[in-house]
């Protein structure tokens, strides 16, 4: 099928400010779908519908007919272009970009974009920002309305980043463009409108927790009931699970969710499902996911074995509990994508025996990890051994 769908990025000056070649594409369209502020009054204009599923049905109905989608800024940067590109492909779509809100904001602030984290909080939980709050980091965020700035300011203050400079860049590129800023502790969202990009220049106060994206967060970063893969073992486990962009992890017997959460923080657009049957721990997982910037973590309650069917195929599986359960292991192994990695950690003799048996039949590597922590006996300091962890890693042929 030949190209029938043109997606045009538009700035605040509207269609009249588009390059002549793009204006010719607009003129040739049979149907224009987009916000009224760009094409209101044009008899070809059809306001886009919501929710997104309704809008996609609306566009499907035009398939094969010359159709134009009007989008704000760069359609491929947190825009509709990425969604439609997956739906139709390059043979049917042409993208005509425009400077994005991020580019305009970076230009106003004199921030090199390659050194800036760009995220969207538009229609998404503000807690996503947690994963980007680090000393010296700069963040540009799309927003829903002024409540987004309020939420971000509260998060920054709670994390010990109250001195971070927050800048609201309103109506970028329009005649009524306005830029205002204050530190997070004193930021007043009531003074801004609802259409803005939020910039954050992170400044940590003394004692603020450092929570990097590198696996191995401090144990105290998680709330738990004691069922927590400890920091050193967790870092080694994540290294062997090997997160990569868009990869799916199953964390089976997730405890407080530490492995799944660190997986999501480790690479772009990672996905994870945490399987846990304890109601108390399910709440711990949800609390940790929100506090550490991974509210997208999917949490499945109940017996893991009965919940595996129908879930997205995993690229990696972590078994942190019940590793001696043969039926559970077999169910996970069957579900794992070819080339995927399964990692199981055992601390009991029964668990170790099961892992050695599986290594004999499936191959893979077994490593024992033993750590010790500083402790006190009377007036003397000692290194007290922690429970050893036997770790089994196998790749599915």
N, C-alpha and C positions, 0 to 999 in steps of 0.2 A: 504493500500500500504506500502511495506517495505521501509526502508531508501534507497534513491538513490542519494541524494545530500549531499556532504560533503563540508563544508565551512571551509577553513584552513587559519588561521592567519599566516602571514609571516613577519619576520623582515628584516632588511637591509642586513643580511648575506645570505638571500635567502633560497631555499629549502634544501640545503645541511646541514643547521644548525637545521633542524627540528628534534624532537625526533624520534627514530626508528619506533615506532608505527604509527606515522603520516606519515612518509616516506613510509611505507607499504601501507597506504591508497592512497597516491599520485600514487604509482606504479600501483594500481589496477584500477584506473579510466580510463574509455573509452575516456572521453573528459575533458580537462582542460580549464576553462574560467578564464581569468585574465589579468593583465597588462603584456606586453611583457618583462619587466625587470625581472620578476620572472621565466617565463617559455619559453622564446623565444628560438626557435630551437627544441623544443619538438614537434614531428609531431602531438601529440594530442592537442596541444595548439590552442585555438581560442581566439583572442583578444575580450574583451567585447565591446559591441556597446554602443553608446550613441545617444539620451538621455536615461534616466533610463527606460522609457517605452519600448524602443527598446531592452535594455538588458534583461528586464523581459520576453519579447516575445522570446528572444534567449534562455533563460533558460527553459521556458515553452516547447519549442520544444524538450528538452532533457528529459522531465519528464518520469520517470521509468527506465532510463538508468543510469548506474554508471557515475556520473558527479561530477567534483571537481571545486569549486570556490576558487580562491586565492584572499585574501584580506590583506590589510596592518594592522598589529597589531591585536587588539581585534575586531573581526567582529561584536560584540554586543555593542560596545561603539561608537556611531555615525558611525556605519559601515553598510555594506550591509546585515549582518546577521539579524538585526532587521526587515528590510523590507521583506526578504525572509521568516522569521519565521511567520510573519502574513499571508503570501501568501500560505504557504504549511503546516505548523504545525509540531509538534514534531515527528509525525510518519514517516515523509519523510526526515527530515533534521538531520544532526549531525554537531555540531559546535566544532571546534578544535582551541582553542584560543591561543593567543601569547601575551606577554606584550604589552600594548598599548603605544601610544605616550605619553599619560598622565602619565602613570606609569614611563616611562623612564625619562620624564621631571621632575617629582616629585623627583625621585631618585637623579638626578643631582643637584637639588636645595635644597635637604633635606627638602622638604615640605611634611608634613603628608597629604595624599590625602583626608582623611575624613574632613579636614578643608579647602578644596580648592573647588572653583566653577569651574566646567569643562563644557565648552560650545564649540559649533562649529560655526565658522564664515566662514566655507568653503562653498562657493556658497550661503551665506546668508548675509543680511545687517549687517555691522559693528555696527549699532545702537543697536543691541541686547544687546551689552555690557552695555548699560546705566543701566539696571536693576540690574547689579552686582557691580556697582561702589559705594562702601561704604568705609568709613575709616577702614583701617586694613584688608580689604578683599583681598584674593589672588585668582587670576583667571588664569586658563590654557585654552588656546583657540586654536583650529585647525584653519587653515588659508587657504585662496585661493592662495595668492601670496604676494609679498612684499607690494602691495598696502593696504593690510589689516592692516599691522603695521602702515602705514602712517595714515589711517583713525582712528585707535584706539588712536594714539598719539594726533591727533587733538581733538577727543572727550574728552580725559582726560584733556587736557589743557583748553578747553572751559568750562568744568565742575569745574575747580579749583583744578584739581588733577595733575598738571604739574610736581610735584615732585615725582610722582609714578615711581617706577623702572620697566622698560620694559626689558625683556630678550628674545632674539630670540635663540631658541635651534634648530640648523639646522642639518639635516641628522642624527637623533638620532640612535645610534647603528651601524653606518657605520664607515669606516676607516677615512672618511673626516668629521666626526662630529665636529661642531664648535658652541661655545656659546659666545654670545656678549650681552652687556647690556648698557643701559643709561637711564636717567630719561626721561619722556615723552616729556618734553620741548626741549630736545636736541637730541632726538632719530633720527638717520639717516637711514631710510629704504633702501637707495641706497647702503648701505654697506653689505646688506644681500641678500641671494638667495631667491628662491620661495618655498622651501620645508623646513618648520620649524614649530615648536610649539611656540606660543607666551605666555609668562608668564607676569603677571602684579601684582605687589605688591602695592596696592592702598594706597596713602598718600594724605590726604586732606590738602589744604592750609587753613589759617584762613579765615573764611567767606564762604567757599565752602558749597553749599546747601546739606543738608542731606536728601536723598530721599530713605527711607527704603522700603522694600517689604511689611511691615505691612500697611494695608489700612488706608487712612487718610493723603495723601500727602498734603502739604501746597497748599492753593488755588492759590498762585502765581506760582506754578509749571506748571500750565496750562495757555495757551493763550485762552481767551474766549471773547464773546461779552456780558458777564453778565449772560448768561444762563449756570450756573454752579452749580451742587449740592455741597453745601458748605462742608468744611472739616469734621465737626462734624457729619453732617447728612450722608455724604458719607461713613464715617467709620462705622456708625451704619447700613447703607444700605448693605454694603459689608459683614458685620458680619451676617446679616440675609440671604443674598443670599448664603452664605457658599460655597465659592470656594473649589474645590477639584481637584486632578490631572486628566487632560484630559477632564474636564467638559466643556460643551458648554453653553454660556450665549448669550441671545438676549438682547441688550440694545436698546429699542424702543423709538424713540425720543431722540437721544443720545446727543444732544446739542454739547458740545465740546469733548465728548467721555470719560469723567472722570471715569464713573462707569466701562465701558468696559475695559479701560486701567488698572485700579487698579485690576480688576478681573484677567487679564492676568498676572499681576505681583505677584499675591498672591499665586499661586500654580503651580506645574510643569505641563507643556504642556496643560495648559488651552486654550480654544478656545473662541472666541467671535465674534459676528456680531453686528455692530453699524448701526442702521437704522436711517436715517436723510434725510429730504427733502430740507433743506436750503443749497444752494450752498456755501454760506459763511461758514456755520458751517461744512460742509463736508471738507473744506480745513483746518479748525481749528482741526478737528479730526485727519486728516492725519499728520498735524504738531506735535500735541501732541503725537501721537503714535510713531513717529520717535524719538522725543526728550526724551521720557521716556522709550525707550527700548522695545516697543511692535509693531514693524513694521508688524507683522503677523496679526494684527487686520483687519478683513474683513469689509469693509465699503460699505453699500448699500444705493444708493441715490434714492430719490423719495418717494412717499406716502408709508408709512410702510405697511398698510393693503394690498395693492396690491402686495407687495414684499415678504410677509411671505411664500407663497406657494413654495414648492420645496427646502427650506433651511434645513440644518441639524437640527434634532430634538433637542430642547434646554433642558438642565437640570435645567436652571433657566432663568427667564425673569424679566427684570427691566423696568417698565413703569414710565418714569420721566416726561412725558408731555401728554396732551390730555387724561387724565385718565377718563374723563367723557364720552369718545367715546365708546358706548356700543359695536358697531361692532368690533372695534379694540381690546377691552378687550376679547370678545368672540373668535376672531381669534387667539389671543395669548393663551388663555386657551385651546382651542382645540389642538393647536400645541404642548403644553407643555407635556413633558414626564411624565407618571405616577410616582408619588413620587417626581416630580419636584416642585420648589418653584417659586411663582410669587409675586413680590414685587412692589407695586405702591405707589408713593409719590404724595400727593395733597397739594396745597397751596391755592386753591380757594374754596369758599363755594360750588359751583357746583361740583367740584371734590370730596370734602368731602362727599356730599350727595350720589354720585355714589358709593363711597367706602363703606359707611354704608349699602347701599342696597345690594351690592355684599356680604358683610360679613353676612347678614341675610340669603342669599340663599346658600352660599358656605362654611360658617364658616371661620375660620382664626382669626388672631389677628389684632387689631388696636391700634396704639400708636401715641400720639401726641408728637413731639419733639420741644421744644422751647429753643432757645439759645439767648444769648446777648453778645455783644462785647463792649470792652472799647471805649469810645468816650469822647469828650470834649464839654462842654457847657460853654462858657466864660472861667472863671478861674477854673471851677470845672470839675472833672471827673465823668462820668456817665457810667452805663452799658445800652447800647441802644439795645432793643429787635430786633431781626431779625424776619422775617416773619415765623410764625409757620408752621411746616410740619406735616401733618397727614399721617401716614405710615400704609399701609395694607399689611400683609403677609399671604399668603394662600398656603397650600401644596395640590397638586392634588392627589386625591385618586388613 
